[in-house]
Amino acid sequence: MFLFQAEQKKYEIAGVKIGGQPGEVPTTLVGSIFYSRHKIVHDERAGIFDKEAADALIKKQAELGDKTGNPALLDIVGSTPEAIKKYIDFVAAASEKPFLIDSPSADVKIAAVEYVKEAGLQDRMIYNSVSIETKDAELDALKKNGTQAVILLAYTKKITSSTERVAVVERFAPQLANLGVSKIFVDTFVMDVPSLTPSGKAAIEIKNRFGLPCGSAAHNAISTWSGVKNLFGKDAVKSADIVANLMPVILGSDFLLYGPVEDSAYVFPAVYTIDTSYRYAYRMKEYITL
């Protein structure tokens, strides 16, 4: 494990701490809910879903979080303003933890930010996410609504370059601070298997230079790759997914967007194993100083 040179920022949102040196704070684990083609959603545009099934998934993740000590958050994905507002209401009532808002549509995310402020939930929200391609209207909405916690996606067309990811953070983090964002989390951008390593390397460099909490949606590497299934069969996909999700944690990242919330049953024990080892290593000073 590593000891990073820069002072590590530890942000607290609704009682959940994210950041720090490896082994200092448990890894925050984020499961996606109401995502595209999620089987519990009956009508994506209207936001009609199976409430009992959703509640069971939320409770299962929460139970695992209580057992392991890993904060269990939800990434709320919506395709329309109407839908995401309903999802926010449901998740906010089901859990007191922070939550992420997410959508392929900027208009939906803007509507969500406005709704969260109206509902008095802005202290629990993490905005997922902004990048160098984010338009002014979205950034203006963050400033207007006083959004404090934002994930900065270190997106780059040079997907195998860690240097480009670091450069994105160097350029864009000050802009977010100027908008009033006080808690910046960096998603080091995983799109496929080749991007896993530069994403992990970028997280090391970003934490070492800037001290910002880092993480990624490492499961993207497997969800976009048919190679494992074609070579080894369907059952092998889960093994590969576990490895992909563990990679950023082993390299010192602070949070993990692990994919569908249904996968909590195998992600939490796996990450807990790494965190337990790192917790002892941190106390015994068994680390590599960068």
Secondary structure, DSSP 8 states (H G I E B T S, - for coil): -EE-SS---EEEETTEEEESSTTTS--EEEEEES-TT-TTEEETTTTEE-HHHHHHHHHHHHHHHHHH---EEEEEE-SSHHHHHHHHHHHHHH-SS-EEEE-S-HHHHHHHHHHHHHTT-GGGEEEEEE-TT--HHHHHHHHHTT--EEEEE---S-TT-HHHHHHHHHHHHHHHHHTT--EEEEE----SHHHHHHHHHHHHHHHHHH---EEE-TTHHHHT--HHHHHH-THHHHHHHHHHHHHHHHTT-SEEEEEEGGGHHHHHHHHHHHHHHHHHHHHHT-SEE-
